[in-house]
Amino acid sequence: MTRQTTPLIDDDALDDLEREFVGRVRGRVLEIGAGDGENFGALHPDVAWVGLEPDPARRAELAIRAREWRHDAAPIDGVAEAIPLPDASVDAVVGTYVLCSVADPAHALAEVRRVLVPGGRVVFVDHVVAPPHTVKRVVQRLATPISARVCHGCHWDRDTAAALAGAGFAADDVRRLRVRSMPFGSVPTLLFDGHAS
C-alpha cells in the first residue's frame, strides 16, 4: 500500500490559494483575528466586512487599512471566544492563522457557529499538526510551548480539521499542504472552505 503524500508548495503558491479561498465569501463577512488587514485585497468588492482584533496596535492599523479599502465598519475589540455580535448576524466567517493561536479553539468555533446564519460559510487557513507517527509531529509538540509564547500564541500542534468537524462544520473544499519554510523544513497547513451543517 502506498502512502499518499501531501503536496509541497512555496509561499507564493500558498498566498495565491489563500486569496482564492478568502475571495469566495460574500455578504456580511466577519474576519476574526483580522490583524492589520492583509486579507482586504482578497475580499470580493461587494463584501460588507466586519473585523475582530484583540491587539490594540494591530486594531489601530486595521482601522486605517479598512478605511483605505472603503470598509465602513470600525474594527471590533474582542476575542474569538466571545464575539460581540448577535446570533445569526453574519453570512460568513474568515480566519487566517487564527485557530492556531486562540486560547480555546472549541469555544471560538462555537462562537463562530452562533454568529453565522444557518448554513453560513467559513474559510480558515491555519498551521496544523503533522500526521501521526512523524518526526515533524514530535518537533511540533516540543516547539509549541515556545511558539505559543513568542509567535502571537501560535500552537503548531493543533488538529484544526478535527476541531472544525467537531464543531459541526462540513467541508466543501479542503486542502492539506506542506509549505516550504526555513529553518524548520515544511510547515503543515490547512485551507478549509465549508459551511455550518
C-alpha positions, 0 to 999 in steps of 0.5 A, spaced: 500 500 500 502 506 498 502 512 502 499 518 499 503 524 500 501 531 501 503 536 496 509 541 497 508 548 495 512 555 496 509 561 499 507 564 493 503 558 491 500 558 498 498 566 498 495 565 491 490 559 494 489 563 500 486 569 496 482 564 492 479 561 498 478 568 502 475 571 495 469 566 495 465 569 501 460 574 500 455 578 504 456 580 511 463 577 512 466 577 519 474 576 519 476 574 526 483 575 528 483 580 522 490 583 524 492 589 520 488 587 514 492 583 509 486 579 507 482 586 504 485 585 497 482 578 497 475 580 499 470 580 493 468 588 492 461 587 494 463 584 501 460 588 507 466 586 512 466 586 519 473 585 523 475 582 530 482 584 533 484 583 540 491 587 539 490 594 540 496 596 535 494 591 530 486 594 531 489 601 530 492 599 523 486 595 521 482 601 522 486 605 517 487 599 512 479 598 512 478 605 511 483 605 505 479 599 502 472 603 503 470 598 509 465 602 513 465 598 519 470 600 525 474 594 527 471 590 533 475 589 540 474 582 542 476 575 542 474 569 538 471 566 544 466 571 545 464 575 539 460 581 540 455 580 535 448 577 535 446 570 533 445 569 526 448 576 524 453 574 519 453 570 512 460 568 513 466 567 517 474 568 515 480 566 519 487 566 517 492 563 522 487 564 527 485 557 530 492 556 531 493 561 536 486 562 540 486 560 547 480 555 546 479 553 539 472 549 541 469 555 544 471 560 538 468 555 533 462 555 537 462 562 537 463 562 530 457 557 529 452 562 533 454 568 529 453 565 522 446 564 519 444 557 518 448 554 513 453 560 513 460 559 510 467 559 513 474 559 510 480 558 515 487 557 513 491 555 519 498 551 521 496 544 523 499 538 526 503 533 522 500 526 521 501 521 526 507 517 527 512 523 524 518 526 526 515 533 524 509 531 529 514 530 535 518 537 533 511 540 533 509 538 540 516 540 543 516 547 539 509 549 541 510 551 548 515 556 545 511 558 539 505 559 543 509 564 547 513 568 542 509 567 535 502 571 537 500 564 541 501 560 535 500 552 537 503 548 531 500 542 534 493 543 533 488 538 529 484 544 526 480 539 521 478 535 527 476 541 531 472 544 525 468 537 524 467 537 531 464 543 531 459 541 526 462 544 520 462 540 513 467 541 508 466 543 501 473 544 499 479 542 503 486 542 502 492 539 506 499 542 504 506 542 506 509 549 505 516 550 504 519 554 510 526 555 513 529 553 518 524 548 520 523 544 513 515 544 511 510 547 515 503 543 515 497 547 513 490 547 512 485 551 507 478 549 509 472 552 505 465 549 508 459 551 511 455 550 518 451 543 517 
